[in-house]
Structure formats: C-alpha cells, structure tokens
Amino acid sequence: MITCIFMLVNIQFMRNGCSILAVPLLNLNGIHAQFQRLRRTRITEYALCEGNVKENYDFITKNHVEFGVRWLLNRLNVESNAYYFYKNNKSKRLEKLKVKQAILDKIAEIYHALNGVPGYRMMADELEKYSIFLSGNTVYSYMSELGLKSIVRRKYVYEKGEAHKVFANLLEQNFTTSKPNEIWCTDFTYLHLSTGEKRYNCTILDLFDRSVVASLNSHKIDSELAINTLKIALKQAKNSKNIILHSDQGSQYTSKKFVDFCSENGVIQSMSRAGCPYDNAPMERFYNTIKNEFYYLFSFNSDEVLNACIYDFIFTRYNHSRPQSFNNGLAPLVKRWSYKYA
C-alpha cells in the first residue's frame, strides 16, 4: 500500500503524441477517475459533447485548487471567457430556473383544476389572472414540456334540410353588436343522464359579450321551454326594447305560441337558413364549449345533479371566469362590467 501523501502521477493525455506530467495531488484516485471520464466524453480532441459542457465547468470550479484553473481550461479545451461568464452568472441562471419552475407548477395547477380543458391560448389568458404575462408560443412550449394539451374537441358534420316557416335572417352571420341586450341568439341541445334518459337545454346568449342571459333544462323540447327561457332573459334585461332574437327554424321557434309571445313582448325574431348552423355559429360554439369542457367529463345520475352542475358551470365558470377569444381574453361578464363602468 502506498502511504505517501504527495505523489507524482503520469496522466497520459495523448495529444500530438506527447505525455504530460501532472502536478502533485491530494486524493488523486477519485479526481483522476472523474477527469479521465470527462476526457472520454470528448467527440474529438478539440470539441466537447454539448451535454457535458456544464459538467466540465463544474469540474473546474470544484478542482481548480488541485489542478489550477489555467491548466484545467487548457486540458478541457474550454475558453476562459466562457467559463468565467458561466461562473459569474450562475446565480442568475438559478433564479430564472426557479421562476420558470414556478410558472410550470402554476400551469399544471390550472390545467388540472379545469379538468384538462385549457389549450395554450386559454392558458395564457388564465395565467394573466395571476399576473403572469407570456406569449402564446411560450405557453405552448411550456405545456409541451409538461406533456399537457387540451382535450380534443369533437367535430360535427351538418347536412342542410328543407326550409320551414321562416323569419328574415337579420344578422347574415354578423355576430357583433355595440351594446348589451341588443341582439340575442338561442338554441336547444340534448343532454343525457347516466341512466340513458334524455334531457334538453335551451340557452340564450348575448352577442355583445357572449354571456349567457338565460339557460333552462327540461324533460321536453317544446315551445314552452323556449318561452320560459325567454321569460328569464327578459326579466333580467329590464327596460330593453326591440331586442333581436336569432334562432334556427326549429318548430319551437316557429310555433304560434312562441311567435305570439315574442310579438307581445317586443322581441324581433330572426332566423338562420334551413340546415345552416353557421348562421347561428355563436350558439354552436357555446354548446361545443359546454359539452367538451364540462358535460363529457362527468356523468349525472339525476335531474337535480345535472341541473345544479350545468347551471353552476354556465353561470360561474363560463360567465364569470372563462376567457373568451372574442372578448380579447376577458370573461363575458368582465367585458360587460368594463362597458358598464367605462
């Protein structure tokens, strides 16, 4: 066993056929093995593997007393400017990594809290609520790094039908308006309980901010459901006159009862072309959102549970906090409040 403290070890670095004698070392065996391992990771005599650059810098910092900084820089073929820049800015890099990790954690938290619904655009809007302002591309990159993506939306194929009784199409796919309670649109959709029983929802949307002004579930899809939903909407829109209500040509909206109710309450009817859902695109988008971001994610075993959950999602999440691209990232009622207090 060798017991001497100082040893001279001939470490062979084959460079141009020359053998270089190392300086006296303490605890040489471990350092020598690590150094030789670093040397073996080199692609060529003068080019280091990209993934090992940081490891080389850390090795120099840890062992500069034994080897000497200049000698290590030379043997590892590291530029002195690059090494000192790394050393002097290490704290800044660590701080940036901490900030990024905090953002990644917040993205994951929001994503799972919203049942995997947000894509990168919605996520960017959600992050702004926490004073985190990032571009869509950056959020997309971070979500990809986390392996997160929005749930896949279902695509529907529509077929045009024959025209029934119609009112004039007053919108012609112009779904913008300058103030609240000026133009509404409405439609029905199907909902199912876990037992397989079918239920129906009628909703009225305000085209000013895409807010839901009324939504009602029922066992039947008839003119009574349409009228009762419109009653709720008119009750909250006090002193509003000559509201345009746009719908499809469903029999519920063309029935005598519904037409008479609209006429008596000063509601002006407008209708899409037969079998053309694009003429009522905001409603199609709304129901697509409701079903993909909420309804399809859960099962409902009773009317009470279905009604409570659907109304809660619509009037809490959708109206108050869900970002809307139409509103430049604002939730519907946030835009309405901005208009009210402008």
PyMOL commands that set and color helices and strands:
alter all, ss='L'
color gray80, all
select helices_A, chain A and resi 28-40+50-67+69-75+80-88+90-113+120-128+136-146+223-236+251-254+256-264+277-293+295-297+303-321+325-327+332-340
alter helices_A, ss='H'
color red, helices_A
select strands_A, chain A and resi 183-192+198-206+211-218+244-247+268-271
alter strands_A, ss='S'
color yellow, strands_A
deselect
rebuild
show_as cartoon
